[in-house]
C-alpha cells in the first residue's frame, strides 16, 4: 500500500513538474509584431498563463503595469496609447517572457462582410481583375498601413483567439488583402497623414445571420435551432477581436440576403447593435456599401435589399456609400473597388475626422408632391445643385410613375434646379414614383462631386405591374 502511494505521489509530482515546465505566457494572435494600436486611448492587452501568475507588461512609451491571472488563467489590463508618430515595443513577463516590436499607433478599422469585402486586390481566377490592381499594388509600399487577415473559421461557440498576423503594407502583401479595405485605409492615411490599421474578417457567399451574435438574432428565427448555424462566423471570426480597440467598421454584404430582404431590415441593424454591445466602446462608426446593380433572379432584388440596408441609417454613427453607377450587371463582384473604398473614406473624413468640407453623400429624396397630372420631387443635394445625366437632351431615364392601379409607366422627366418633375400621358393621376427600382438600373442623377443618388420609391407596394419595358 505504501509503495502504491509513493508511486501515485511520484506521478503527481512528475505531472506538476511537467505542467510547470510546459506552461507559458500566451497572447492572442491579434497582439503581435507589426500591430497597430488605436492612438490616444485606453486599449486592452490580454492573454493566458497559469492561474495566479503575476504578469508584468513593460511599455516603451509608458511605465510598466502589473496584474495577476484569474483562476482560469486569463489576464487583462488597460494601457494608455500615445498619439500617432511613435514606434513602440512591449514586453510581457509571466511564466515565460514575450515581446512585441514595431508597434504603431493610429486609427484601427475593421473590414467585414462577404465576397466584395473579402475580394483581395490581386488577381483571382474566375473574376474580372480589380481596375488598375497591378499599378496600385506596385506603389503600395507604406509602413504606416498595417493589415491583419482573420483566417476563415466557423464555430458553434465563441472563440477567444483567431488565426492571422499583422503585416506592413508592401506590393506583395497588399495583393492578398481586401481591395475595398486597402483603398479605404489608403485614403484615410493620405488625407489624415496618420497610420492606419486594417483588420479583414470576411467570407464570401455569407448571409448576415452567421455574423450576428446569438442575442442579436430574433427568437422567431431560431425555430430550427443550431441547424441554421446562426452566429458561427461571429463566434469564430469576430468574437476573438472584440477585446481589440477599434475606431470603427466598414461592411460590404447583402448579396446573399436578397431573398429575405424583409427580414434584413431588422437583422442588419441588430447585427450592428450587437457588435457595438460586444465591443463595449459605445456606438462606434459603422459604414456600409450599397449593394451594386446586378441581374439577380428577383428583378427587384437590388433596390429591395438596398432599401433594407438603409434601415441601418436610423442608428447613430452609420453611413452608406452608394454604388448605383459603378456596378457590373453581369458580375456580382464589380471591379471598381478603389472608388468604393474612396466613398467609404469620405463618410469617415466628414463624420469622424472633422473634414466638414468633404462631401460624402449624393442627392436624396427630401419630399414630393402631386400637382394635377405631374409629380414633383424635391431633392436634397449636398455640396452642389442636382446634376442629371441626359438632361441636355431632354431625357433623364430611370424614373417610373403609377396611379392607384399600381401600374408603372416610364416617366417624362424635366429638371428644375433641385427638383425633378415627372409625368406620363398614360398616368392621369399619379400617386407614386420610383427611381432606379430594378436590378440593372444605372445612376442618372448625381451631385457635381460625382456621387449618385440611391434607388428609391414613394410607395410600399409588393405587387406591381410595369407596363413599359426599358
Residue, then its C-alpha position, 0 to 999 in steps of 0.5 A: x500500500x505504501x509503495x502504491x502511494x509513493x508511486x501515485x505521489x511520484x506521478x503527481x509530482x512528475x505531472x506538476x513538474x511537467x505542467x510547470x515546465x510546459x506552461x507559458x505566457x500566451x497572447x492572442x494572435x491579434x497582439x503581435x509584431x507589426x500591430x497597430x494600436x488605436x492612438x490616444x486611448x485606453x486599449x486592452x492587452x490580454x492573454x493566458x498563463x497559469x492561474x495566479x501568475x503575476x504578469x508584468x507588461x513593460x511599455x516603451x512609451x509608458x511605465x510598466x503595469x502589473x496584474x495577476x491571472x484569474x483562476x482560469x488563467x486569463x489576464x487583462x489590463x488597460x494601457x494608455x496609447x500615445x498619439x500617432x508618430x511613435x514606434x513602440x515595443x512591449x514586453x510581457x513577463x509571466x511564466x515565460x517572457x514575450x515581446x512585441x516590436x514595431x508597434x504603431x499607433x493610429x486609427x484601427x478599422x475593421x473590414x467585414x462582410x462577404x465576397x466584395x469585402x473579402x475580394x483581395x486586390x490581386x488577381x483571382x481566377x474566375x473574376x474580372x481583375x480589380x481596375x488598375x490592381x497591378x499599378x496600385x499594388x506596385x506603389x503600395x509600399x507604406x509602413x504606416x498601413x498595417x493589415x491583419x487577415x482573420x483566417x476563415x473559421x466557423x464555430x458553434x461557440x465563441x472563440x477567444x483567439x483567431x488565426x492571422x498576423x499583422x503585416x506592413x503594407x508592401x506590393x506583395x502583401x497588399x495583393x492578398x488583402x481586401x481591395x475595398x479595405x486597402x483603398x479605404x485605409x489608403x485614403x484615410x492615411x493620405x488625407x489624415x497623414x496618420x497610420x492606419x490599421x486594417x483588420x479583414x474578417x470576411x467570407x464570401x457567399x455569407x448571409x448576415x445571420x452567421x455574423x450576428x451574435x446569438x442575442x442579436x438574432x430574433x427568437x422567431x428565427x431560431x425555430x430550427x435551432x443550431x441547424x441554421x448555424x446562426x452566429x458561427x462566423x461571429x463566434x469564430x471570426x469576430x468574437x476573438x477581436x472584440x477585446x481589440x480597440x477599434x475606431x470603427x467598421x466598414x461592411x460590404x454584404x447583402x448579396x446573399x440576403x436578397x431573398x429575405x430582404x424583409x427580414x434584413x431590415x431588422x437583422x442588419x441593424x441588430x447585427x450592428x447593435x450587437x457588435x457595438x454591445x460586444x465591443x463595449x466602446x459605445x456606438x462606434x462608426x459603422x459604414x456600409x456599401x450599397x449593394x451594386x446593380x446586378x441581374x439577380x433572379x428577383x428583378x427587384x432584388x437590388x433596390x429591395x435589399x438596398x432599401x433594407x440596408x438603409x434601415x441601418x441609417x436610423x442608428x447613430x454613427x452609420x453611413x452608406x456609400x452608394x454604388x448605383x453607377x459603378x456596378x457590373x450587371x453581369x458580375x456580382x463582384x464589380x471591379x471598381x473597388x478603389x472608388x468604393x473604398x474612396x466613398x467609404x473614406x469620405x463618410x469617415x473624413x466628414x463624420x469622424x475626422x472633422x473634414x466638414x468640407x468633404x462631401x460624402x453623400x449624393x442627392x436624396x429624396x427630401x419630399x414630393x408632391x402631386x400637382x394635377x397630372x405631374x409629380x414633383x420631387x424635391x431633392x436634397x443635394x449636398x455640396x452642389x445643385x442636382x446634376x442629371x445625366x441626359x438632361x441636355x437632351x431632354x431625357x433623364x431615364x430611370x424614373x417610373x410613375x403609377x396611379x392607384x392601379x399600381x401600374x408603372x409607366x416610364x416617366x417624362x422627366x424635366x429638371x428644375x434646379x433641385x427638383x425633378x418633375x415627372x409625368x406620363x400621358x398614360x398616368x392621369x393621376x399619379x400617386x407614386x414614383x420610383x427611381x432606379x427600382x430594378x436590378x440593372x438600373x444605372x445612376x442618372x442623377x448625381x451631385x457635381x462631386x460625382x456621387x449618385x443618388x440611391x434607388x428609391x420609391x414613394x410607395x410600399x407596394x409588393x405587387x406591381x405591374x410595369x407596363x413599359x419595358x426599358 
